[in-house]
Amino acid sequence: MEHPSVIRPRDHAVYDAARMGKATLFESTRLLVGLNAFEPGQAHALHAHAGMDKVYSVIEGEGGFLLEGRELPMRAGDLLVAPEGVPHGVRNTGGGRLLVLAVLGPAPAAPAL
């Protein structure tokens, strides 16, 4: 994808019946913008990032943000910030698909080859 350009997240969603789908919309050394696509019942397990903050923005659907033993309801238009080190995750508790924009800064380091 060439940048700068207008991005319509729904056009890049990757749904997978076996697991959460992921797509990268933009990546640099400073920022990663991705999509997490969930079929009903799918989840992204509780995890934390060292040295990175994460912002989730719900594009469509409904579910729950998992935060340190709590589950907060979410729906299209909602936003959650998971600061560095705070355990977080997402669960699709709705009857339809859930599409969540995920922004991480700084971007995760590329794996060593």
Secondary structure as UniProt FT lines:
FT   HELIX           9..12
FT   STRAND          21..27
FT   STRAND          32..38
FT   TURN            40..41
FT   STRAND          43..47
FT   TURN            50..51
FT   STRAND          53..60
FT   STRAND          62..67
FT   TURN            68..69
FT   STRAND          70..75
FT   TURN            76..77
FT   STRAND          79..82
FT   TURN            84..85
FT   STRAND          88..91
FT   STRAND          98..105
//
